[in-house]
């Protein structure tokens, strides 16, 4: 039986220091990968590096966007390209080495029994490294809030290190996902769970970036809180119309 074709989607903005070594490590994995990098016109030259890497290896596929359009739409652009190219499994990850490529084979292996696998900080064997105490508290609190308010069963609800089965992304109306930024990840997970797909987690050690600037801001935090509250209201009888308008019609209770 032939393994599913695999695509790795990586959104970037100002990752010139990280993107080349990351792509090299991905290409060295014992898997047949295509790497789709969605760059939002990074002023530090990330796009030019991607073009050079693509010229050297056809498995590297850059998508150049005209400006900083956001993490959510970057994921969607990458997912659409992966689906159009026939990928059976689609991974997403950050470009700053907080998600180490060495965990990808275990995530792919777990897809034999799951439809979505999360590289998780909060299961046995997982953890963080080089993160400040405020960052740890913020992450733990955001996950606890999302799990309690939305009934999410995954331990790491805000993780962007994921592997999706093709049919999962095909069933979600990606263009109708309302959320932007990191809250996009919560909304996607919420939709996948409500559609009844199998969700699993594998342990990873999340390493805070050592090069470049963090993309987490107060604005992103407020967006995530707003998304959780909006989705929570959508679960109530009087809030379902609003939820459907936000793209949740594909996430009905089983």
N, C-alpha and C positions, 0 to 999 in steps of 0.2 A: 504493500500500500504506500503510495507516494505521500510524503508529508505535505501539510498545507503550506503554500507560499507565505512568506512572512514579510511584513513591512514594518519599519520603525519610524514613527512620526515624531519629529523634534521641532517645536517652535523655538525660534531664536530672536533675540534682540541684544545687540552688543555682546556677542560671545566669541569674538575673534581669538581670545586666549584659550578657549576650551574646545571649539568645534572640531578642529583638525585632529587632535589626539583622541577625542571621543569617537569620531568616525573611524579612525584607525583601529581602535579597540573593538568596535562593533564588527568591522569587516574581518577581524581575526577570530571571531567566534565560530565554533563548529556548526554553523547554521547557514542556510541560504537566505540571506537577508537583502532587502532593498531598504535604503535609508532615505526617507523623505524629510527634507529640512525646510521648514516654512520660515523665511526670514522677513522681518518687517522693516526693510530698508535700513538696516543697522548702520549708523554713521561711523562705526569703528572698522568697517571693511569686512565684516562677516560674510556678506554676499559675494565679494570677490574671491574669498577663500573657498566658498562653496562651489563657485563656477570652476575653479581650478581643480578641486577634488572630483567634480563631475566629469571633467575632461579626461582625468586620469583613470577613472573607474565609473563605468556606466551604471553601477548599482547605486550610486549617489545621485539623488534627484532633488535639485533645488527648486523651491517655489519662491519667487520674489514678489513681495507685495509693496505697494507704493508708500506705506507709512506704518506707524505703530497702530495697528487695528485691533489688538487685543488677543489674549491667550485663547479665549473660547473660539473665536473665528479662525484662529491659526490652526487649532485642532481640527475644526470642521474642514478646512481646506486640505489638510493633510489626509484626513480620513477619506474624503471624496477621491483624492488621487489614488490612495491605496486600493480602494474598492474598484475604481476604474481600471487599475492595473491587474486586477484579479487576485489580490491578496486574500488568503483564507484566514490568517491571523494578523491583527493589527495591534502593534504595541505603541504606547506613548511614553515619553520620558522627557526629563529636563536636560538641558545642554551643559549644565554646570558641574557634572560629576556627583551631584547629590544622589543621583540614581546610577549606581555602578553597573556597567554592562555585564559584569560577571554573574549577575542574578538572572539574566534573561533565559539561559537554558532551563533553569528550574521552573521559571514561570511558564515557558512553552510546554514543558513536560506535564505540568499540572493542568494544562488545557485539555488533556485527555478526559478529564472528569468535570470540567467547568466550562462556562460560557464567557466568564470574565474573571480574570485573576489580577489581584492587586499585590504589588510589592509593598509589604506592610511593615511599619515600624512597631505596631502594637499587638503583634502575636508573638508567641513564644519563640525566642531566637532573634527577634527583631530589636531595633533600638536606634539611637542617634549618636552622632559623634560631632564634636566641635560646635555644638549649638549652645547658645547662651541660655540661662535659666528663663528669662522672659520669653524667648522664642519657644522653649519647650512648653511653658505654661500656656502660651497662646495656641499652640498646635493641639495640645491635649484638650483645652477648653473648647476649641472649635469642633473637634471631633465628638466630644461628649454632647455638646449642644445639638449637633446635627443628628446624632444617633437617638437622643431622647425625643426631640421634636418630630422627627420623621420616621422613627421606627427602623432605622437602617441597622442591618445586622453586621455589616463589615466593621472591623475594628478601626481601620484607617480610611475614613470617608473622604479625606481631603487629598489623599495621595494621587499624584499624577503619573506614577509608574504603574502602568496597567497593560494587560493584554486582553483584547476583545476578539471574540469569534465574529467572523464576517456577518453572519445573519443578524447578530445583535445590533450592529450599527446600521444595517439595511432597514431594520424595522423602526428605528428612531427617526423622526422627521428632524434631521439635524438643523435645517435652516430655520426651524421654528423654536429651537432652544432659546429661551429668553435670556439666560444668564450670560455674563461676560466675566473675564478674569478667572480667578481660581474657583469662584462659585459655580462655574460651568461644570467642574468635576463633581460637585455635590449633586447637581441636577441630573447629570448623566447617570450617576450611580442610582439615584432615586428612581429614574425611569426603568433602568435595567431590573432592579429588584421588583418593582410593581408589575413588570411584564412576566415575572416568574422564572427568569433565567437563573442558572446556577452560578453563584458567586463564591470564589475562593480567595485565599490569601496565602502568600509565601513570605517568610521573614526576610527582611533586608536591614542593613545598617545604613541609615540615612546620614550622609555626611554634609554638613553645612558647607556651602561654597567657600573655596579659599582664594579664588581669582574672580575678578569682576564684581559688580554690584548686585545686591539682592533686589528682586523685583517685587517683594512683598511690601505693601504700603498700607497705611490706615484706610485708604480708599478701598483697597481689596478686601480688607476685613469687614468694612461696612457693607460692601456688596454681598459678601458671603452671608452675613446676618440677615440681610434683606431677602436673599434667595431662600434661606431656610424658612423664614416666616411666611413668605409668599407660597411656598410649596405646602407648608403646614395648613394654611388657610384653604388651599385647594383641596385638602383631604376632607374638609368639612362640607356638609351638604350645600350650604349657602355659598361656598367658595369654589365649587367645581367648575362653574362657567368660566371664571377667571383663570383657573388652572388650564382648562382646555385652550383658551386663547393664548396661553403662554407655551403651548406645544405639548401639553401633558395628555392629550387624547390618546396617545399611544401607550399610556402607562396606567391602564385600568386595573382594578383589583381582580385577582384570579378567583 
